[in-house]
Amino acid sequence: MTVNRKLDPATRDPAANGGRGLRPMLVTNDRPAVPPSHLERNPGTPLDLDVVRAIRVNRSAVERRAATIPTRRTVKKEWQAAWLLRAITLMDLTTLSGDDTPGNVRRLCAKARRPLRADVVEGLGVEELHVAVAAVCVYHAMVPTAVEALRGSGIPVAAVSTGFPAGLSPFAQRLEEIRASVAAGAREIDIVITRAHVLTGNYAALYDEVKAFREACGDAHMKAILATGELATLGNVARASMVAMQAGADFIKTSTGKEGVNATLPFALVMARMIRQYHEETGYAVGFKPAGGIRTAKQALEFMYLMKEELGDRWLRADLFRFGASSLLTDIERQLEMFLTGHYAAAHRQPMG
């Protein structure tokens, strides 16, 4: 039986009061200051190989720092519920399966519009927040279906592109794929880089590639997928992050979800530090998207703790932070129902649509 666990107004709106709906935690003192509302889009900069080649990463220090995130930072009870509501609004709800059908995509879009059951929304007392996900992410072939299913919702469609997931199709074909997805209605494009450019240190080729992809995107925002698990070292991840931002990426993203190793806290820490450095050097704020293997509410919270500590509350809004996720939403729903009832619900009580 559902009990009365409505969230207090100071807590239930995770975006209220400059982020104070998220319980304050210890943070670094040198977080970048970013305006609370409108962001100027990152236009990119000329390639600066001196900056890129000077980047060094202390692996043991990164791993020690990342290991502290899940052990020293926690939120409980109504504060955790508020963070989990925020996590839903940061989600690129994704289906990237070979057996995707128009029916499955329509169901996913219905879930994107109303990610929580009505009784959970009512129990939390958050009806006025109109909680919805940040975007729906699909293959190019499913873009028209998703655009139609989301019409009037304000939720954008993101398309994976440029020969996803390997990124090894002919260059002209990758550019055309971007243009076709934008023409079909995609407002965000998740591109994949050529990993060989990073592994061989050919940063000029990487820069030219990402810059061309950005130009093909036009007004659609571009997320550059680095495939971190295939870049061999944290230093390569850091340098690839910086080059992608210099080339005009609006977001840098960890993974396609198809690699053997996907989003991890050490990768996220390195990428967040590069975002900070780029912001300090240029004044432009670039977003971050961890994707692949984030399946539980606990994992999502850990990435959010990291972003709050490294970059501040401003990077806990959908214009600067996204999760690439499919099964994550189900676990968040179960945690919110646990908060309301004291019992874990069966997964089938949170259907996709």
VEXVEXKE-356885 format. One record per residue: residue in one letter; x, y, z of N, C-alpha, C, O in turn. Coordinates in steps of 0.2 Angstrom, whole numbers, plus 2048, in hexadecimal, padded with zeros to 3 digits. Example, Ala and Ser with C-alpha at 12.3 -4.5 7.8 and 13.67 -1.06 7.14 Angstrom:
2
A8427E482783E7EA8278427F08278477EF82A
S8407F58238447FB824840800827843806828
END
This chain:
353
M8047FA800800800800804806800809807804
T80380B7FC8078117FB805815801800817804
V80B81880480A81D80A80B82480880E825802
N80A82880C80B82F80A81283180B814833810
R81583280581C83480581E83A80082383A7FD
K81983E80081A8447FB8208487FD822849803
L82484A7F882A84D7F98288547FB8248587F8
D82C85780082B85E80282D8627FC8328617F8
P82A8687FB82B86D7F583386E7F583586F7EF
A83686F7FA83D8717FA84286B7F784786C7F5
T83F8657F784385F7F584085D7EE84485A7EA
R83A85D7ED8378597E883885C7E18388587DC
D83A8627E083C8657DA8448657DA8478697DC
P8478607D684E85F7D68518657D38578667D4
A84E8697CF85186F7CC8508767D085287B7CE
A84C8757D584B87B7D985087E7DD85587B7DF
N8508857DE8558887E385C8877E18608867E5
G85D8887DA8648877D88688807DA86E8807DB
G86387B7DA8668747DB8668727E386886D7E4
R8638777E78638757EE85E86F7F085E86D7F5
G85A86E7EB8558687EC85A8627EC85785C7EE
L8608627EA86585D7EA86985E7F086C8637F1
R86985A7F586C85B7FB87485D7FA87785A7F7
P8768637FD87D8657FC8828607FE88185C803
M88785F7FB88D85A7FD89385E7FC8938647F9
L89985B7FF89F85E7FE8A185F7F68A085A7F3
V8A38647F48A58657ED8AC8697ED8AE86C7F1
T8AE8697E78B586C7E68B38747E58AE8767E4
N8B88787E78B787F7E78B88827E08B78887E0
D8BB87E7DB8BC8827D58B887F7CF8BA87F7CA
R8B187E7D18AC87C7CC8AB8827C78AB8887CA
P8AA8817C18A98867BC8A28897BD89D8867BF
A8A18907BD89B8937BE8988947B789A8967B2
V8918917B688E8917B08878957B18848937B6
P8848997AD87E89C7AE8788977AF8798917AC
P8738987B386E8937B586A8917AF86688C7AF
S8698967AA8648947A586789379E86988E79D
H86789879A86A897793871896793875899796
L87389178F87A89078D87C892786878890782
E88189578588489677F88789077C88B88D77F
R88588E77688788777388F88877289188D770
N89288277489988277289B88276B89987E767
P89E8877698A08887618A688475F8A7884759
G8AA8827648B087F7638B68847638B488A763
T8BC8827628C18867628C688375C8C587D75B
P8CB88775A8D08847568D487E75A8D487E760
L8D68797568D987475A8E087675D8E487975A
D8E18757638E78777678EA8707698E986E76F
L8EF86E7658F38687678F786976D8F9864770
D8F986F76E8FE8707748FA86E77A8FC86B77F
V8F387077A8EF86F7808EE8677808EE864786
V8EC86477B8EA85D77A8F085977D8EF854781
R8F685A77A8FC85677B8FE857782902852785
A8FD85C7858FF85E78C8FB85A7918FD85A797
I8F585778F8F18547948F484D7978F6849793
R8F484D79D8F78477A18F18457A68EE8497A9
V8F183E7A78EC83C7AC8F08377B08F38327AE
N8EF8387B78F28337BC8EC82E7BD8E782F7C1
R8ED8287BB8E88237BB8E78217C28E18207C4
S8EC8207C68EA81E7CD8E78237D18E28227D5
A8E882A7D08E582F7D38DD82F7D18D98307D5
V8DC82E7CB8D582E7C88D18297CB8CC82A7CD
E8D48237CB8D181D7CE8CF81E7D58CA81C7D8
R8D48217D98D38227E08CD8277E18C98267E5
R8CD82C7DD8C88317DE8C182E7DC8BC8307E0
A8C182B7D78BB8287D48B88237D98B28227DA
A8BC81F7DD8BA81A7E28B781E7E88B381A7EB
T8B88247E98B58277EF8AE8297ED8AA82A7F2
I8AC82A7E78A582D7E58A08287E989B82B7EC
P89F8227E789A81E7EA89A81D7F289581A7F5
T8A081E7F58A181C7FC8A082280089E821806
R8A18287FE8A182E80389B83280189A837805
R8978317FC8928367FA88B8327F988B82E7F5
T8868347FE8808307FD87A8357FF87B83A802
V8758347FC86E8377FE86983280086982D7FD
K86583480486082F807859832807858838806
K85482D80784D82F80884B83480384C8337FD
E84783980584483E8008498417FC8488437F6
W8508427FF8558457FB8578407F58588437EF
Q85783A7F68598357F18538357EC8548357E6
A84D8357EE8478367E984883C7E584683B7DF
A84A8417E784B8477E38508467DE84F8487D8
W8568447E085B8427DC85983E7D685B83E7D0
L8558387D88538347D384E8377CE84E8357C8
L84A83B7D084583F7CC84A8437C78488437C1
R84F8467C985384A7C58568457C08578477BA
A85883F7C285C83B7BE8578397B885A8387B2
I8518387B984C8377B384C83C7AE84C83B7A8
T84D8437B184C8487AC8538497A885384D7A4
L8588457AA85F8467A78608407A286583F7A0
M85B83C7A185B83679E85A836796855839794
D85F83479285D83278B85B82B78B85F82678A
L85482A78B85182478B85282078485182377F
T85681B78485981877E85781177C85680D781
T85681077685580977385A80976D85880C768
L85F80476D8638047688647FC76686A7FA767
S85F7F976585F7F176485E7F075D85A7F3759
G8617EA75B85F7E87548587E67528567E674D
D8547E475884D7E37578497E87598437E775A
D84B7EE7588467F47598417F47548427F374E
T83B7F67568357F67518327FD753833800758
P82E80074E82A80674F82680575682580A759
G8237FF75781F7FF75D8237FF763821803768
N8297FC76382D7FD76982F80476A82F807770
V83180876583380F76682D81376882E81876C
R82781276682181676882081476F81E819773
R82180E77282080D77982581077D824813782
L82B81177A83181477E82F81C77E83081F784
C82C81E77982B82577982582777E82582C781
A82082277E81B82378381E82378A81C82778F
K82381F78C82681F79282A82579382A827799
A82D82878E83182E78F82C83479182E838795
R82683478E82283979081F83879781F83D79B
R81E83279A81C8317A082082B7A381E8257A4
P82682D7A682A8287A88288247AF82B81F7B0
L8248277B28228257B981A8237B98168277B5
R81881E7BC81181C7BD80E8227C08118257C4
A8078237BF8038287C28038287C980382D7CC
D8038227CC8028217D38088237D78088257DC
V80E8227D38158247D681582B7D681782E7DB
V81382E7D18148367D080F8397D581183E7D9
E8098367D68048397DB8078387E280783C7E6
G80A8327E380D8307EA8128357EC8138377F2
L8168377E781C83C7E881A8437E981D8477EB
G8148447E681184B7E68158507E18168557E2
V81784D7DB81B8517D68178517D081A8527CA
E8118517D080D8527CA80F8587C680F8587C0
E81085E7C98118647C68188647C28198697BF
L81C85F7C48238607C182385D7BA82785E7B6
H81E8597B881D8567B18248527B08278547AA
V82684E7B482C84B7B382C8477AC8288437AB
A8318487A88328447A283A8447A183E8477A4
V83C83F79C84383E79B845844796841848794
A84C84479584F84A79284E84978A84E84E786
A84F84278884F84178184D83A78084E836784
V84C83877A84B83177885183077285183376D
C85582A77385A82976F85982376B85881D76E
V85982376485881D76085D81D75A860822759
Y85C81875686081875085C81C74B85681E74B
H86081E74585D82274085782073D85282473C
A85681973C85081773984A81873D84481873A
M84B81974484581A74884482174A83F82374E
V84882674784782D74984082F74783C83274B
P83D82E74183683173F83182E74482C832746
T83182874682D82574A82D82875182882A754
A83382975483482C75A83183475A82E83675F
V83383775583183E75482983F754827843757
E82683A75081F83B75081C83975781783C759
A81F83475B81C83276181D83776681983776B
L82283B76682484076B82184776982284C76D
R81E84876381B84E76181785276781384F76A
G81985876881585C76D81885B77481685E779
S81C85677581F85577C82585977E82685A784
G82885C77982E86077A83485C77B83A85E77C
I83485577B83985077C83D84F77583984D771
P84385177584785076E84884976D849845771
V84984876784C841764853842763855846760
A85783D76685E83D76485F83676085D831761
A86483775B86583275686D830757871835757
V86E82A75887582775787782775087382674C
S87D82974F87F82B74888682974688A82674B
T88882A74088F82A73E89282273E897821741
G88E81E73C89081773C89081474389480F744
F88B81674788B81374E88A80C74E88680974A
P88E80875289280A75889980A75689D80D759
A89C8077508A380774F8A580D74C8AB80F74D
G8A18117488A48177458A881673F8AD81A73E
L8A881173B8AD80F7368AA80F72F8AD80C72B
S8A481172E8A18127288A48187248A781C727
P8A481871D8A781E71A8A582471C89F82671E
F8AA82971C8A983071F8A383371C89F836720
A8A283371689D837713896834715891837716
Q89682D71689082A71888E82C71F88882D721
R89382D72389282F72A88F83672A88A83772E
L89283A72688F841726888841724884845726
E88683D71E88083D71C87B83A72187583C721
E87D83572587983372A87783872F871838731
I87B83C73187A84273587484673286F848735
R87584872C87184D72986A84A72886584D729
A86A84372786384072685F84072C85984072C
S86383E73286083E73885D84573A85784673D
V86184A73985E85173A858853736854856739
A85985173085385272B84D84E72E84785172C
A84E84973184884573384584773A84084573C
G84884C73D84684F74384A84E74984885074E
A85084B74985484A74F85785175185985474C
R85685275785985975985F85875D86385D75F
E86185275E86885076186B84A75D86784675B
I87184A75C87584575887B84375D87F84675F
D87B83C75E88083976288583675C88383075A
I88B83975B89083675689583275A896833760
V89882E75689E82A7598A482C7558A482D74F
I8A982C7598B082E7568B38287538B2822755
T8B882974F8BD82474D8C28237528C7827753
R8C281D7558C681C75B8CE81C7598D281E75D
A8CF81A7538D68197508D98207508DF820751
H8D682574F8D982C7508DC82D7568E1830757
V8D882B75C8DB82C7638E18277648E6829767
L8E08217628E581C7648EB81D7608F081B762
T8EB82175A8F18227578F48297588F982B755
G8F082D75C8F283475D8F18397588F483E758
N8EC8377538EB83B74E8E584074F8E084074D
Y8E78457548E28497568DF84E7518DA851752
A8E385074C8E18547478DB8517438D6854741
A8DC84B7428D784773E8D18467428CB847740
L8D18457498CC84574D8C884C74D8C284C74D
Y8CC85174E8C985874E8C58597488BF85B748
D8C88587428C485973C8BE85573B8B9857739
E8BE84F73D8B984A73D8B384D7418AD84E73F
V8B484E7478AF85174C8AC85774A8A685974A
K8B185C7478AE8627458AA86273F8A586573F
A8AB85D73A8A785C7358A085973789B85B734
F8A085573C89A85273F896858742890858741
R89985C74589586274989286674388D868744
E89686773E89386C73888D86873588886B733
A88D86173488885E73288285E73687C85D734
C88385E73D87D85E741879865741873865743
G87C86A73F87987173F87687374587A87374A
D87087474686D87674C86C87075186B872757
A86C86A74F86C865754872864758878865756
H87186375E87686276387A85C762877857761
M88185C76388585676188885376888B85776B
K88784D76988B84976E89084576B88E841767
A89684676D89C84276A89D83C76F89F83D774
I89C83676C89D83076F8A482E76F8A782D769
L8A882D7748AF82C7748B18247748B6822772
A8AC8207768AD8197778B381877B8B881577A
T8B381B7818B881B7868BB8147878C1813788
G8B780F7878BA8087898BE8057848C2800785
E8BF80977E8C38077788C980B7778CC80B772
L8CA81077C8CF81577B8D681377E8DA81777E
A8D680E7828DC80B7858DE80E78B8E080B790
T8DE81578C8E18187928DC81E7948D982178F
L8DD82079A8D982679C8DC82C7998D8831798
G8E282C7978E58327948E283378D8E183978B
N8E182D7898DE82E7838D78307848D583477F
V8D382E7898CD83178A8CD83878B8C883C788
A8D183B78F8D28427908D384678A8D084B789
R8D88437868DA8477808D484777B8D384C778
A8D184177A8CB8417768C68457788C2849774
S8C584677E8BF84B7818C185277F8BD85577C
M8C78547808C985B77E8C985C7778C6862775
V8CB8587738CB85976B8C38597698C285E765
A8BF85576C8B885576A8B585C76C8B185F768
M8B685E7728B48657748B786B7708B386F76E
Q8BD86A76E8C086F76A8BC86F7638BC87475F
A8BA8697618B786975A8B086B75A8AC86B755
G8AD86C7608A686F7618A186A76389B86C763
A8A386576789E86076A89A86476F89D868773
D89386376F88F86677488F86177A88F864780
F89085B77A89185677F89785177D898850777
I89A84F78289F84978189B84378589984478B
K89C83D78289883878489D8327858A1831781
T89C82E78A8A182878B8A18237868A6821783
S89B82078489B81A78189581977D89081D77D
T89581477888F81277488B80D77888580C776
G88D80A77D88A80578188B7FE77E8897F9780
K88F7FE7788907F87758977F57768997F0774
E89C7F977A8A27F777B8A37F278189E7F2785
G8A87EF7828A97EB7888A97EE78E8A77EC793
V8AC7F478E8AC7F97948A97FF7928AB80278D
N8A48027968A08087948A180D7998A780F79B
A89C81079C89D8167A089F8137A789C80F7AA
T8A58167AA8A78157B08A981C7B48A98217B0
L8A981B7BA8AB8227BE8B28247BC8B282B7BC
P8B78207BB8BD8237B98BD8277B28BF82C7B2
F8B98247AE8B98277A78B582E7A88B78337A5
A8AF82E7AC8AB8347AD8AF8397B18AF83F7AF
L8B48377B58B883C7B98BC8407B48BD8467B4
V8C083C7B08C483F7AB8C18437A68C38497A5
M8BB8417A48B784579F8B584C7A28B585179F
A8B284B7A98B08517AC8B68567AD8B585C7AD
R8BC8547AF8C18587B08C385C7A98C58617A9
M8C28587A48C485B79D8BE86179C8C0866799
I8B885F79D8B386479D8B486A7A18B387079E
R8B78697A78B886F7AB8BE8737A88BE8797A8
Q8C38707A68C98737A38C787779C8C987D79B
Y8C38747988C08777928BC87D7948BD883791
H8B887D7998B488379B8B888879E8B788E79C
E8BD8867A28C288C7A48C688F79F8C789579F
E8C788B7998CC88E7948C789278F8CA89778C
T8C189078E8BD8937898B789778B8B489B788
G8B48957918AE8987938A88947918A2896793
Y8A988F78D8A388B78B8A288578F8A7881790
A89C88379089A87D79489887879089487978B
V89B87279089A86C78C896867791898866797
G89286378E88E85E79289285879289685678F
F88F85379789284D79888C84779888784879B
K88E84279488983C79488C836795890833791
P88B83379B88E82C79C88882779988282879A
A88A82279688681D79388981779288F816792
G88581279388780B79388880879A88D80A79D
G88480379C8857FF7A28828037A88838007AE
I87F8097A787C80C7AD8758097AE87080C7AA
R8748047B286E8017B386A8027B98648017BA
T86D8047BE86A8057C586A80C7C786E8107C5
A86580E7CC8658147CF86B8167D286D81C7D2
K86E8117D68748137D987A8157D587D81A7D6
Q87A8127CF87F8147CA87E81B7C888381F7C7
A87881C7C68768237C48788287C987A82E7C7
L8768277CF87882C7D587F82D7D58818337D6
E8838287D488A8297D588D82D7CF8918327D1
F88A82D7C988D8317C488A8397C588E83D7C4
M8848397C88828407CA8868437D08878497D0
Y88883F7D588C8417DA8938447D789584A7D9
L8968407D289C8427CF89B8497CC89F84D7CC
M89684A7C88958507C48948567C989685B7C8
K8908557CE88F85A7D389685C7D68978627D7
E89A8577D88A08597DB8A585C7D78A98617D8
E8A685A7D18AB85C7CC8A98627C88AD8667C7
L8A28637C68A08687C289A86D7C58998727C3
G89786A7CA89286E7CE88B86D7CC88A8697C7
D88686F7CF87F86E7CE87D8707C787886C7C4
R8808747C387E8767BD87F8717B887B8707B3
W88386C7B98848667B587F8607B788185B7B5
L87A8627BB87585D7BC86F85F7B986985E7BC
R86F8637B38698647AF86A8617A88708607A6
A8648607A586485C79F86885F79986A85C795
D86986679A86D86979487586879587986A790
L87786579B87E86479C88085D79E88585B79F
F87A85979F87C8527A287684D7A087084F7A0
R87884879D87384379B87683C79D87C83B79D
F87183779E87283079F87082D79886A82E796
G87482979587282479086F81E79387381A796
A86981D79386681779786081479485C817790
S85F80E79585980A79485680779A85080979C
S85A80279D8577FF7A38578037A98548017AE
L85B8087A985C80C7AF85580F7B285480F7B8
L8518117AD84B8147B084780F7B48448117B9
T8478097B28438047B68458047BD8418037C2
D84C8047BE84F8037C584D80A7C984C8097CF
I84D80F7C684B8167C98448157CB8438187D1
E8408137C78398127C983880E7CF83480F7D3
R83C8087CF83B8047D583D8077DB83A8067E0
Q84380B7DB84580F7E18408147E383F8147E9
L83D8177DF83881C7E18328197E482F81B7E8
E8308137E182A80F7E482C80D7EB82880C7EF
M83280B7EC8358097F283480E7F783280D7FD
F8368147F583681A7F982E81B7FC82D81D801
L82A81A7F782381B7F98208167FD81C817802
T82180F7FC81E80A7FF82280680481F802808
G82880680382D80280882E7FC8058317F7808
H82C7FA7FF82D7F47FB82F7F57F482D7F97F1
Y8347F07F28367F07EB8317ED7E782E7E87E9
A82F7F07E182A7ED7DD82D7E97D88337EA7D6
A82A7E47D582C7E07D082D7E57C982A7EA7C8
A8327E37C58347E77C082E7E87BB82D7ED7B7
H8297E37BA8247E37B681F7E97B881B7EA7B4
R8207EB7BE81B7F17BF81D7F77BC81A7FC7BD
Q8237F87B98257FE7B68277FC7AE82C7FC7AC
P8217FA7AB8227F97A48257FE79F8248047A1
M8287FD79A82B80279582580779382780D792
G81F80479181A80978F81380678F80E80978E
END
